[in-house]
């Protein structure tokens, strides 16, 4: 069991509906030492890739992406889920459906922060159905950039997202892949990696 799987077993809570609550260390209260370990691991897994930008989606991926970016020495761009008055000029837009929030959002990135010279590592906290990642990939493709890889903290291996993204040919590295969760017992089974 790796460091993230151990932490999930220790502090994660399994809820009905295939929900894994990790808000005490990952996506509400953030354990920065844990994020630092994740950054080190992603740096190892994407060694040799020509990464000059990290891209994530608002909001839970931002903290992890920022720490990962420190290990690569590159900036972070996050796709916003709504247009705000402080975003000016042309934008890349994609529609994504959220498994967690059960709604569709348009996500946007200003064209001044992403272009054909960018070699991107996509970082996010969860991978379930793959919609958020497909939206980010679409935005990077619209910009003419290159997706060098995708790093996920927790993948729900019993949902289709991981298979979809891998079948598209991307290097997808998930630090913990949950194969099964039981809300009654709280038991979590991880995929061997």
Residue frames as a rotation matrix with the C-alpha (Angstrom) as fourth column:
UNK 1
0.584 0.812 0.000 0.00
0.812 -0.584 0.000 0.00
0.000 0.000 -1.000 0.00
UNK 2
-0.325 -0.734 0.596 1.44
0.685 -0.617 -0.387 3.39
0.652 0.283 0.704 -0.95
UNK 3
-0.925 -0.179 -0.337 1.39
0.372 -0.611 -0.699 6.58
-0.081 -0.771 0.631 1.15
UNK 4
-0.704 0.710 0.012 -1.87
-0.673 -0.673 0.307 7.89
0.226 0.208 0.952 -0.36
UNK 5
-0.063 0.673 -0.737 -3.70
-0.099 0.731 0.675 4.58
0.993 0.115 0.020 -0.08
UNK 6
-0.533 -0.211 -0.819 -2.64
0.740 0.354 -0.572 4.38
0.411 -0.911 -0.032 3.58
UNK 7
-0.983 0.147 -0.114 -4.01
-0.075 -0.875 -0.478 7.87
-0.169 -0.461 0.871 4.20
UNK 8
-0.410 0.879 -0.243 -7.29
-0.652 -0.096 0.752 7.05
0.637 0.467 0.613 2.46
UNK 9
-0.092 0.335 -0.938 -7.73
0.394 0.877 0.275 3.94
0.915 -0.344 -0.213 4.62
UNK 10
-0.715 -0.294 -0.634 -6.88
0.689 -0.147 -0.710 5.93
0.116 -0.944 0.308 7.76
UNK 11
-0.755 0.286 -0.590 -8.97
0.099 -0.840 -0.534 9.07
-0.648 -0.461 0.606 7.17
UNK 12
-0.835 0.483 -0.265 -11.25
-0.410 -0.224 0.884 8.49
0.367 0.847 0.385 4.16
UNK 13
-0.527 0.763 0.375 -14.96
-0.247 0.284 -0.926 7.87
-0.813 -0.581 0.039 4.70
UNK 14
-0.961 0.262 0.089 -17.04
0.196 0.414 0.889 5.76
0.196 0.872 -0.449 2.31
UNK 15
-0.513 0.849 -0.131 -20.59
-0.486 -0.412 -0.771 7.05
-0.708 -0.332 0.624 1.79
UNK 16
0.101 0.670 0.736 -23.56
0.484 0.613 -0.625 5.62
-0.869 0.419 -0.262 -0.10
UNK 17
0.927 0.358 -0.114 -23.59
0.058 -0.436 -0.898 6.28
-0.371 0.826 -0.425 -3.85
UNK 18
0.476 -0.827 0.300 -19.88
0.864 0.376 -0.336 5.49
0.165 0.419 0.893 -4.41
UNK 19
0.719 -0.239 0.653 -18.76
-0.216 -0.969 -0.117 8.66
0.661 -0.057 -0.748 -2.63
UNK 20
0.227 -0.737 -0.637 -15.35
0.913 0.389 -0.124 8.70
0.339 -0.553 0.761 -0.97
UNK 21
0.952 0.121 0.280 -14.97
0.016 -0.936 0.352 11.61
0.305 -0.331 -0.893 1.45
UNK 22
0.155 -0.960 -0.234 -11.38
0.963 0.200 -0.181 12.75
0.221 -0.197 0.955 1.75
UNK 23
0.576 0.207 0.790 -12.14
0.249 -0.966 0.071 16.29
0.778 0.156 -0.608 2.83
UNK 24
0.965 -0.224 -0.139 -10.05
0.090 -0.215 0.972 16.05
-0.247 -0.951 -0.187 6.01
UNK 25
0.159 -0.987 -0.006 -6.80
0.238 0.033 0.971 15.87
-0.958 -0.155 0.240 4.00
UNK 26
-0.499 -0.417 0.760 -7.35
0.762 0.207 0.614 16.36
-0.413 0.885 0.215 0.26
UNK 27
-0.587 0.286 0.758 -10.16
0.618 -0.447 0.647 18.59
0.524 0.848 0.086 -0.94
UNK 28
0.716 0.639 0.281 -11.39
0.341 -0.672 0.658 20.79
0.609 -0.375 -0.699 1.91
UNK 29
0.719 -0.678 0.154 -8.70
-0.473 -0.314 0.823 20.76
-0.510 -0.664 -0.547 4.56
UNK 30
0.826 -0.455 -0.333 -5.44
-0.179 0.348 -0.920 20.16
0.535 0.820 0.206 2.70
UNK 31
0.750 -0.654 0.096 -2.43
0.181 0.343 0.922 18.26
-0.636 -0.674 0.376 4.05
UNK 32
0.780 -0.443 -0.441 0.44
-0.625 -0.576 -0.527 20.07
-0.021 0.687 -0.726 2.36
UNK 33
-0.254 -0.872 0.418 3.04
-0.765 0.446 0.466 17.48
-0.593 -0.202 -0.780 3.42
UNK 34
0.042 0.376 0.926 0.91
0.305 0.877 -0.370 14.84
-0.951 0.298 -0.078 1.70
UNK 35
0.944 0.309 -0.120 0.62
0.010 -0.390 -0.921 17.08
-0.331 0.867 -0.372 -1.38
UNK 36
0.302 -0.920 -0.251 4.40
-0.915 -0.354 0.196 17.43
-0.269 0.170 -0.948 -1.36
UNK 37
-0.388 -0.368 0.845 4.76
-0.204 0.928 0.311 13.62
-0.899 -0.052 -0.435 -1.42
UNK 38
0.523 0.661 0.538 2.30
0.448 0.324 -0.834 13.56
-0.725 0.677 -0.127 -4.32
UNK 39
0.841 -0.254 -0.477 4.37
-0.489 -0.734 -0.472 16.18
-0.231 0.630 -0.741 -6.14
UNK 40
-0.200 -0.961 0.193 7.53
-0.801 0.273 0.532 14.11
-0.564 -0.048 -0.824 -5.68
UNK 41
-0.226 0.178 0.958 5.76
0.209 0.969 -0.131 11.02
-0.951 0.170 -0.257 -6.99
UNK 42
0.829 0.543 0.132 4.33
0.265 -0.173 -0.949 12.79
-0.492 0.822 -0.287 -10.05
UNK 43
0.480 -0.744 -0.464 7.79
-0.822 -0.567 0.059 14.24
-0.307 0.353 -0.884 -10.78
UNK 44
-0.476 -0.647 0.595 9.17
-0.418 0.762 0.495 10.66
-0.774 -0.013 -0.634 -10.81
UNK 45
0.018 0.585 0.811 6.34
0.453 0.719 -0.528 9.28
-0.892 0.377 -0.252 -12.93
UNK 46
0.921 0.334 0.201 6.64
0.333 -0.408 -0.850 12.01
-0.202 0.850 -0.487 -15.57
UNK 47
0.190 -0.948 -0.254 10.46
-0.045 -0.267 0.963 12.22
-0.981 -0.172 -0.093 -15.53
UNK 48
-0.673 -0.587 0.450 11.85
0.426 0.189 0.885 13.13
-0.604 0.787 0.123 -18.93
UNK 49
0.210 0.800 0.563 8.62
0.978 -0.165 -0.129 14.77
-0.010 0.577 -0.817 -20.14
UNK 50
-0.770 -0.498 0.398 9.00
0.555 -0.831 0.034 18.31
0.314 0.248 0.917 -21.46
UNK 51
0.228 0.934 -0.276 6.43
0.948 -0.149 0.280 19.87
0.220 -0.326 -0.920 -19.10
UNK 52
-0.806 -0.507 0.307 6.21
0.443 -0.859 -0.256 23.65
0.393 -0.071 0.917 -19.00
UNK 53
-0.536 0.691 0.485 2.71
-0.735 -0.665 0.134 24.09
0.415 -0.284 0.864 -17.56
UNK 54
-0.907 0.413 -0.082 0.31
0.393 0.759 -0.520 22.40
-0.153 -0.503 -0.851 -15.16
UNK 55
-0.586 0.802 0.117 -3.42
-0.560 -0.506 0.656 22.60
0.585 0.319 0.746 -15.94
UNK 56
-0.883 0.413 -0.224 -6.23
0.458 0.654 -0.602 21.71
-0.102 -0.634 -0.766 -13.56
UNK 57
-0.248 0.885 0.393 -9.88
0.337 -0.302 0.892 22.53
0.908 0.354 -0.224 -13.01
UNK 58
-0.595 0.151 0.789 -11.50
-0.663 -0.648 -0.376 24.69
0.454 -0.747 0.486 -10.35
UNK 59
0.609 -0.342 0.715 -11.59
-0.646 -0.737 0.198 24.08
0.459 -0.583 -0.670 -7.38
UNK 60
0.897 -0.159 0.413 -10.33
-0.259 0.570 0.780 20.93
-0.359 -0.806 0.470 -5.64
UNK 61
0.699 -0.664 0.264 -7.45
0.705 0.581 -0.406 20.29
0.117 0.470 0.875 -8.04
UNK 62
0.728 -0.395 0.561 -5.84
-0.123 -0.879 -0.460 23.69
0.675 0.266 -0.688 -7.51
UNK 63
0.695 -0.470 0.545 -4.06
-0.673 -0.156 0.723 22.96
-0.254 -0.869 -0.425 -4.22
UNK 64
0.556 -0.475 0.682 -2.52
0.321 0.880 0.351 19.73
-0.767 0.024 0.642 -5.48
UNK 65
0.717 -0.238 0.656 -1.60
0.656 -0.090 -0.749 21.32
0.237 0.967 0.092 -8.82
UNK 66
0.811 -0.410 0.418 0.22
-0.427 -0.902 -0.057 24.21
0.401 -0.132 -0.907 -7.11
UNK 67
0.494 -0.650 0.577 2.38
-0.539 0.292 0.790 21.88
-0.683 -0.701 -0.206 -5.04
UNK 68
0.538 -0.279 0.796 3.06
0.620 0.770 -0.149 19.61
-0.571 0.574 0.587 -8.03
UNK 69
0.875 -0.160 0.456 4.04
0.278 -0.606 -0.746 22.70
0.396 0.779 -0.486 -10.05
UNK 70
0.700 -0.662 0.267 6.72
-0.680 -0.506 0.530 23.53
-0.216 -0.553 -0.805 -7.48
UNK 71
0.310 -0.582 0.752 8.38
0.041 0.798 0.601 20.17
-0.950 -0.156 0.271 -8.22
UNK 72
0.358 -0.129 0.925 8.39
0.910 0.272 -0.314 20.93
-0.211 0.954 0.214 -11.95
UNK 73
-0.503 -0.555 -0.662 9.23
0.455 -0.822 0.343 24.65
-0.735 -0.129 0.666 -11.59
UNK 74
-0.822 0.302 0.482 6.33
0.421 -0.247 0.873 25.65
0.383 0.921 0.076 -13.84
UNK 75
-0.785 0.590 0.190 3.15
-0.616 -0.709 -0.345 27.76
-0.068 -0.388 0.919 -13.55
UNK 76
-0.688 0.686 0.236 -0.39
0.580 0.716 -0.389 26.47
-0.436 -0.130 -0.891 -12.97
UNK 77
-0.783 0.615 -0.095 -3.41
-0.559 -0.628 0.541 27.40
0.273 0.477 0.835 -15.06
UNK 78
-0.782 0.579 0.233 -6.81
0.326 0.698 -0.638 26.39
-0.532 -0.422 -0.734 -13.78
UNK 79
-0.703 0.644 0.304 -9.97
0.291 -0.129 0.948 26.21
0.649 0.754 -0.097 -15.83
UNK 80
-0.885 0.450 0.121 -12.68
-0.371 -0.522 -0.768 28.35
-0.283 -0.725 0.628 -14.27
UNK 81
-0.691 0.679 0.248 -16.20
0.685 0.725 -0.078 26.99
-0.233 0.116 -0.966 -13.99
UNK 82
0.513 0.858 0.021 -17.87
0.807 -0.475 -0.350 30.31
-0.291 0.197 -0.936 -14.65
UNK 83
-0.106 -0.497 0.861 -17.03
0.711 -0.644 -0.283 33.46
0.695 0.582 0.421 -16.49
UNK 84
0.269 0.137 -0.953 -16.16
0.843 -0.513 0.164 36.33
-0.466 -0.848 -0.253 -14.22
UNK 85
0.979 0.205 0.005 -15.79
0.185 -0.873 -0.452 40.01
-0.088 0.443 -0.892 -14.96
UNK 86
0.470 -0.863 -0.186 -12.02
-0.564 -0.455 0.689 39.83
-0.679 -0.219 -0.701 -14.44
UNK 87
-0.189 -0.493 0.849 -11.44
0.528 0.678 0.511 37.45
-0.828 0.545 0.133 -17.38
UNK 88
0.291 0.202 -0.935 -10.76
-0.501 -0.801 -0.329 39.53
-0.815 0.564 -0.132 -20.45
UNK 89
-0.372 -0.517 -0.771 -10.36
-0.896 -0.017 0.444 38.66
-0.242 0.856 -0.457 -24.10
UNK 90
0.167 0.394 -0.904 -10.69
-0.740 0.656 0.149 35.42
0.651 0.644 0.401 -25.98
UNK 91
-0.131 -0.118 0.984 -11.21
-0.866 0.496 -0.056 32.16
-0.482 -0.860 -0.167 -24.14
UNK 92
-0.736 0.005 -0.677 -11.11
-0.309 0.888 0.342 28.44
0.603 0.461 -0.652 -24.70
UNK 93
-0.172 0.786 0.593 -14.36
-0.970 -0.030 -0.241 26.82
-0.172 -0.617 0.768 -23.59
UNK 94
-0.735 0.077 -0.674 -15.41
-0.153 0.949 0.275 23.22
0.661 0.305 -0.685 -22.92
UNK 95
0.253 0.859 0.445 -18.48
-0.844 -0.029 0.536 21.71
0.473 -0.511 0.718 -21.32
UNK 96
-0.764 -0.497 -0.411 -17.93
-0.208 0.793 -0.572 19.24
0.611 -0.352 -0.709 -18.48
UNK 97
0.463 0.885 -0.057 -20.28
-0.312 0.222 0.924 17.18
0.830 -0.409 0.379 -16.38
UNK 98
-0.468 -0.612 0.637 -19.45
-0.791 -0.032 -0.611 16.80
0.395 -0.790 -0.469 -12.69
UNK 99
-0.289 0.310 -0.906 -19.94
0.264 0.935 0.236 13.39
0.920 -0.171 -0.352 -11.09
UNK 100
-0.810 -0.145 -0.569 -19.78
0.580 -0.047 -0.813 14.95
0.092 -0.988 0.122 -7.62
UNK 101
-0.785 0.460 -0.414 -22.16
-0.187 -0.814 -0.550 17.83
-0.590 -0.354 0.725 -8.21
UNK 102
-0.380 0.644 0.664 -24.32
0.757 0.629 -0.176 16.11
-0.531 0.436 -0.727 -10.85
UNK 103
0.681 0.547 -0.487 -24.44
0.137 -0.749 -0.649 19.14
-0.720 0.375 -0.585 -13.12
UNK 104
0.311 -0.552 0.774 -22.89
0.943 0.075 -0.325 20.45
0.121 0.830 0.544 -16.32
UNK 105
0.521 -0.243 -0.818 -20.56
0.174 -0.909 0.380 23.45
-0.836 -0.340 -0.431 -16.34
UNK 106
0.823 -0.465 0.326 -18.76
0.253 -0.213 -0.944 25.36
0.508 0.859 -0.058 -19.01
UNK 107
0.504 -0.745 -0.437 -15.10
0.543 -0.120 0.831 25.65
-0.672 -0.657 0.343 -18.09
UNK 108
0.941 -0.125 0.315 -12.95
0.171 -0.627 -0.760 28.40
0.293 0.769 -0.568 -19.49
UNK 109
0.179 -0.933 -0.311 -9.29
0.749 -0.076 0.658 29.32
-0.638 -0.351 0.686 -19.82
UNK 110
0.699 -0.015 -0.715 -8.08
-0.281 -0.925 -0.256 32.65
-0.658 0.379 -0.651 -21.14
UNK 111
0.920 -0.317 0.229 -6.22
0.353 0.424 -0.834 32.27
0.167 0.849 0.502 -24.44
UNK 112
0.552 -0.763 0.337 -3.34
-0.593 -0.643 -0.485 34.35
0.586 0.068 -0.807 -23.08
UNK 113
0.175 -0.479 0.860 -2.36
-0.921 0.229 0.315 31.54
-0.348 -0.847 -0.401 -20.66
UNK 114
0.099 -0.099 0.990 -2.36
0.083 0.992 0.091 28.51
-0.992 0.073 0.106 -22.97
UNK 115
0.487 0.037 -0.873 -0.93
-0.800 -0.383 -0.462 28.13
-0.351 0.923 -0.157 -26.48
UNK 116
0.909 -0.057 -0.412 0.78
-0.235 0.747 -0.622 25.83
0.343 0.663 0.666 -28.99
UNK 117
-0.051 -0.999 0.019 4.12
-0.496 0.009 -0.868 26.07
0.867 -0.053 -0.496 -27.16
UNK 118
-0.014 0.102 0.995 2.70
-0.999 0.028 -0.017 24.51
-0.030 -0.994 0.101 -24.01
UNK 119
-0.354 -0.145 -0.924 3.55
-0.136 0.985 -0.102 20.96
0.925 0.090 -0.369 -22.93
UNK 120
-0.044 0.586 0.809 0.99
-0.869 -0.422 0.259 20.29
0.493 -0.692 0.528 -20.24
UNK 121
-0.866 0.002 -0.500 0.69
0.261 0.854 -0.450 17.98
0.426 -0.520 -0.740 -17.27
UNK 122
-0.006 0.938 0.345 -2.96
-0.439 -0.313 0.842 17.80
0.898 -0.147 0.414 -16.23
UNK 123
-0.931 -0.267 -0.249 -3.46
0.123 0.413 -0.902 17.34
0.344 -0.871 -0.351 -12.48
UNK 124
-0.050 0.924 0.379 -6.71
-0.603 -0.331 0.726 16.66
0.796 -0.193 0.574 -10.61
UNK 125
-0.446 -0.094 0.890 -7.87
-0.881 0.219 -0.419 15.24
-0.155 -0.971 -0.180 -7.30
UNK 126
-0.132 0.512 0.849 -10.40
-0.161 0.834 -0.528 12.65
-0.978 -0.206 -0.027 -8.56
UNK 127
-0.736 0.084 -0.672 -11.12
-0.666 0.092 0.740 10.72
0.124 0.992 -0.012 -11.71
UNK 128
-0.292 0.734 0.613 -14.59
-0.241 0.564 -0.790 9.14
-0.925 -0.379 0.012 -11.92
UNK 129
0.557 0.618 0.554 -16.34
0.390 0.394 -0.832 9.34
-0.733 0.680 -0.021 -15.29
UNK 130
-0.293 -0.847 0.443 -13.58
0.837 -0.003 0.548 11.28
-0.463 0.531 0.709 -17.07
UNK 131
0.564 0.617 0.550 -15.70
0.813 -0.533 -0.236 14.25
0.147 0.580 -0.801 -18.14
UNK 132
0.856 -0.289 -0.429 -13.58
-0.053 -0.874 0.483 16.89
-0.514 -0.391 -0.764 -16.41
UNK 133
-0.139 -0.974 0.180 -10.40
0.131 0.162 0.978 15.48
-0.982 0.159 0.105 -17.94
UNK 134
-0.125 0.139 0.982 -11.95
0.968 0.233 0.091 15.32
-0.217 0.962 -0.164 -21.41
UNK 135
0.883 0.463 0.073 -12.93
0.469 -0.874 -0.131 18.98
0.003 0.150 -0.989 -21.03
UNK 136
0.539 -0.764 -0.355 -9.38
-0.242 -0.544 0.803 19.96
-0.807 -0.346 -0.478 -20.03
UNK 137
-0.330 -0.630 0.703 -7.92
0.520 0.500 0.692 17.89
-0.788 0.594 0.163 -22.90
UNK 138
0.366 0.564 0.740 -10.31
0.931 -0.214 -0.297 19.68
-0.009 0.797 -0.603 -25.28
UNK 139
0.959 -0.016 -0.283 -9.14
0.033 -0.985 0.167 23.08
-0.282 -0.170 -0.944 -24.04
UNK 140
0.082 -0.997 -0.011 -5.46
-0.140 -0.023 0.990 22.12
-0.987 -0.080 -0.142 -24.40
UNK 141
-0.282 -0.115 0.953 -6.16
0.819 0.488 0.301 20.81
-0.499 0.865 -0.043 -27.92
UNK 142
0.760 0.594 0.263 -8.03
0.648 -0.666 -0.368 24.02
-0.044 0.450 -0.892 -28.81
UNK 143
0.759 -0.532 -0.375 -4.89
-0.301 -0.797 0.523 25.93
-0.577 -0.285 -0.766 -27.77
UNK 144
0.737 -0.514 -0.439 -2.70
-0.360 0.251 -0.898 23.69
0.572 0.820 0.000 -29.93
UNK 145
0.046 -0.720 0.693 -0.82
-0.998 -0.012 0.053 22.53
-0.030 -0.694 -0.719 -26.83
UNK 146
-0.174 -0.219 -0.960 0.42
-0.321 0.934 -0.155 19.02
0.931 0.282 -0.233 -26.06
UNK 147
0.741 0.370 0.561 -0.89
-0.662 0.257 0.704 16.88
0.117 -0.893 0.435 -23.22
UNK 148
-0.245 -0.932 -0.267 2.30
-0.745 0.357 -0.564 15.27
0.621 0.061 -0.782 -21.87
UNK 149
-0.726 0.045 -0.686 0.48
0.345 0.887 -0.308 13.33
0.594 -0.460 -0.660 -19.19
UNK 150
0.190 0.848 0.494 -2.29
-0.436 -0.378 0.817 13.26
0.880 -0.371 0.298 -16.61
UNK 151
-0.820 -0.476 -0.318 -1.76
0.111 0.412 -0.904 12.89
0.562 -0.777 -0.285 -12.87
UNK 152
0.231 0.955 0.189 -4.67
-0.325 -0.107 0.940 11.96
0.917 -0.278 0.286 -10.61
UNK 153
-0.497 -0.323 0.805 -4.67
-0.860 0.054 -0.508 11.62
0.120 -0.945 -0.305 -6.85
UNK 154
-0.575 0.392 0.718 -7.58
-0.187 0.792 -0.581 9.16
-0.797 -0.469 -0.382 -6.58
UNK 155
-0.656 0.379 -0.652 -9.12
-0.674 0.095 0.733 7.23
0.340 0.921 0.193 -9.46
UNK 156
0.031 0.734 0.678 -12.37
-0.669 0.519 -0.531 5.35
-0.742 -0.437 0.508 -9.04
UNK 157
-0.814 -0.553 -0.176 -11.33
-0.504 0.523 0.687 2.25
-0.288 0.648 -0.705 -10.99
UNK 158
-0.586 0.684 0.434 -14.85
0.570 0.729 -0.379 0.86
-0.576 0.025 -0.817 -10.96
UNK 159
0.518 0.701 -0.491 -16.05
0.059 -0.602 -0.796 3.81
-0.854 0.383 -0.353 -13.08
UNK 160
0.721 -0.069 0.689 -15.30
0.653 0.401 -0.643 4.32
-0.232 0.913 0.335 -16.77
UNK 161
0.938 -0.242 -0.248 -13.13
-0.278 -0.953 -0.123 7.45
-0.207 0.184 -0.961 -16.71
UNK 162
0.110 -0.974 0.197 -9.74
-0.492 0.119 0.863 5.77
-0.864 -0.192 -0.466 -16.38
UNK 163
-0.099 -0.096 0.990 -10.42
0.602 0.787 0.136 3.38
-0.792 0.610 -0.020 -19.23
UNK 164
0.839 0.465 0.282 -11.69
0.509 -0.488 -0.709 6.17
-0.192 0.739 -0.646 -21.47
UNK 165
0.770 -0.579 -0.269 -8.61
-0.551 -0.815 0.179 8.35
-0.323 0.011 -0.946 -20.90
UNK 166
-0.139 -0.850 0.508 -6.15
-0.273 0.526 0.805 5.45
-0.952 -0.027 -0.306 -21.28
UNK 167
0.147 0.270 0.952 -7.89
0.746 0.602 -0.286 4.36
-0.650 0.752 -0.112 -24.50
UNK 168
0.985 0.154 -0.073 -7.35
0.081 -0.802 -0.592 7.87
-0.149 0.577 -0.803 -25.87
UNK 169
0.554 -0.829 0.077 -3.62
0.569 0.309 -0.762 7.13
0.608 0.466 0.643 -25.59
UNK 170
0.438 -0.376 0.816 -2.62
-0.526 -0.844 -0.106 9.43
0.729 -0.383 -0.568 -22.73
UNK 171
-0.507 -0.608 -0.612 -0.16
0.333 0.516 -0.789 8.53
0.795 -0.604 -0.059 -19.99
UNK 172
0.408 0.719 0.563 -2.50
-0.448 -0.380 0.809 8.47
0.796 -0.582 0.167 -17.00
UNK 173
-0.584 -0.633 -0.509 -0.87
0.251 0.455 -0.854 8.08
0.772 -0.626 -0.107 -13.59
UNK 174
0.486 0.763 0.426 -3.23
-0.358 -0.271 0.893 7.67
0.797 -0.587 0.142 -10.64
UNK 175
-0.481 -0.752 0.451 -1.60
-0.701 0.021 -0.713 7.52
0.526 -0.659 -0.538 -7.20
UNK 176
-0.769 0.340 0.541 -4.47
-0.202 0.673 -0.711 5.46
-0.606 -0.656 -0.449 -5.75
UNK 177
-0.593 0.627 -0.505 -6.97
-0.568 0.118 0.814 3.46
0.570 0.770 0.286 -7.78
UNK 178
-0.506 0.537 0.675 -10.04
-0.627 0.309 -0.715 2.40
-0.592 -0.785 0.181 -5.80
UNK 179
-0.922 0.174 -0.345 -11.46
-0.138 0.685 0.715 -0.86
0.361 0.707 -0.608 -7.16
UNK 180
-0.053 0.919 -0.390 -14.28
0.478 0.366 0.799 -1.22
0.877 -0.144 -0.459 -4.66
UNK 181
-0.861 -0.090 0.500 -15.83
-0.363 -0.579 -0.730 0.59
0.355 -0.810 0.466 -1.70
UNK 182
-0.279 0.783 -0.556 -18.39
0.652 0.580 0.489 -0.67
0.705 -0.225 -0.672 0.78
UNK 183
-0.276 0.238 0.931 -20.40
-0.392 -0.913 0.117 2.03
0.878 -0.332 0.345 2.55
UNK 184
0.769 0.632 -0.094 -21.71
-0.205 0.384 0.900 -0.45
0.606 -0.673 0.425 5.13
UNK 185
0.724 -0.551 -0.415 -18.30
0.689 0.585 0.427 -1.70
0.008 -0.595 0.804 6.28
UNK 186
0.813 -0.450 -0.369 -16.15
-0.364 -0.888 0.280 1.25
-0.454 -0.093 -0.886 5.18
UNK 187
0.171 -0.781 0.601 -13.81
0.375 0.615 0.693 -1.20
-0.911 0.106 0.398 3.42
UNK 188
0.677 -0.098 -0.730 -11.83
-0.637 -0.575 -0.514 0.15
-0.370 0.812 -0.452 0.48
UNK 189
0.447 -0.533 0.718 -10.05
0.519 0.808 0.277 -2.14
-0.728 0.249 0.638 -2.01
UNK 190
0.337 -0.441 -0.832 -7.25
-0.623 -0.767 0.154 -0.72
-0.706 0.466 -0.533 -4.15
UNK 191
0.986 -0.110 -0.127 -5.98
-0.050 0.527 -0.848 -1.91
0.160 0.843 0.514 -7.55
UNK 192
0.401 -0.914 0.057 -2.46
0.521 0.279 0.806 -3.30
-0.753 -0.294 0.588 -7.47
UNK 193
0.973 -0.137 -0.185 -0.10
-0.230 -0.643 -0.731 -0.98
-0.019 0.754 -0.657 -9.37
